[in-house]
Amino acid sequence: MNIEIIEYRDEYQPAFRALNVAWLDQYNLTESHDLEILDDPQKYILQSGGVIYLAIHQGEVVGSAAIIKEPDNTYELAKMAVAPAHRKMGISKLLIERCLAKARELKATRIILFSNHQLEAALALYEKYGFQNVPVEDSPFATADVKMELVF
């Protein structure tokens, strides 16, 4: 399978939104804050120094992941999604590795993420990359009952 990881471009916003809303809706986790970010990723991710990566297969967006700039050399890993038909192919690993490499390049001292206990496969992936559970504080999401961080 030929997967290309590219940086986000505005033309991909509808696919980026649809990919993320699909899994959020599947787990009943969609919140207004998610929709704000997905409707205007330029404003909520890119303008503040964040980056979005997209996994492309045969011209179709099949995965996404972003890092959002936070204060104190921290980035938040966010909007990680892989289309159901393309799961278990290593796409999430490609995306998370690209995000971690970019965060290091940007001199991040840590990466945080917010998640939900239902997302067992995602949580296992994060643990594999060294993320550790920390108390859930300052979450912008009501449904986030898991917070993890990776300190560089």
Secondary structure, DSSP 8 states (H G I E B T S, - for coil): ---EEEE--GGGHHHHHHHHHHHHHHTT---HHHHHHHH-HIIIIITTT-EEEEEEETTEEEEEEEEEEETTTEEEEEEEEE-GGGTTSSHHHHHHHHHHHHHHHTT-SEEEEEE-TT-HHHHHHHHHTT-EEE---S-S-TT--EEEEEE-
